[in-house]
Structures are given as C-alpha cells and as structure tokens.
Amino acid sequence: MIVYALHCACGQDFDQWFDNMADYDARKAAGIPCPSCGGTEVAKAIMAPRVAKSQPAPAPACAAGGCGGGGCPMMM
C-alpha cells in the first residue's frame, strides 16, 4: 500500500491510499474524484519524503565474566 498526497484543480488537497503505482495509474485513468467538489482533475501533489530517524547505538554488552569492576553501563 502507498499513500499519495493529491491536489484537485479546485484547490483541495487530500491523501488517498493505493495498492501500488499501477493501481494509481489505473484509477487516475478512470478518474479519481475529489472529496470536496467531485471533480476528476486530480494529480499527485509534491510530497516530502518520510525518512526514519536514526536510532541510538545499543549499549555495549557486559563482559563474559560479569559486571564486576564498576564498568557496566547498565549499573550507572
């Protein structure tokens, strides 16, 4: 599934889900109705990419001998 931001000639912006790009193309050819005016002069709007935020590095594992010596980051 993919969501596209769409823009109608009447000025209405809306989102709609499609199975894939081919589904969008087929539905566009048939006429995607605008939820505001019902017109079919609808096109993809410019969209900002959704980039995942970086994840913090995992804490280092404890040494094989255990957490002795006060160096364990889990004990701080």
Phi, psi and omega in degrees: 000145179220142178252135177243141169278126182244154180227129179264156178298338179283352179103355181283132173253137179205162179253148175213142180270144177225153179295322181190185182294324179295324177297318176301312182301317180293316181289328176295317179296325179280340180103105177274118182282140175285133180291343182270308186249346182083356179291161182245016174275069186244138179220163176296137175267163177292132182238144174275139179293148176262108183253129180293143176288148179290147180266143177295151179294141179293152178293145179295148179287154177292155178294160181300331181276359181110194186256025180293159176088003176071012181267002183283124180293340179284343182268355182273000000 
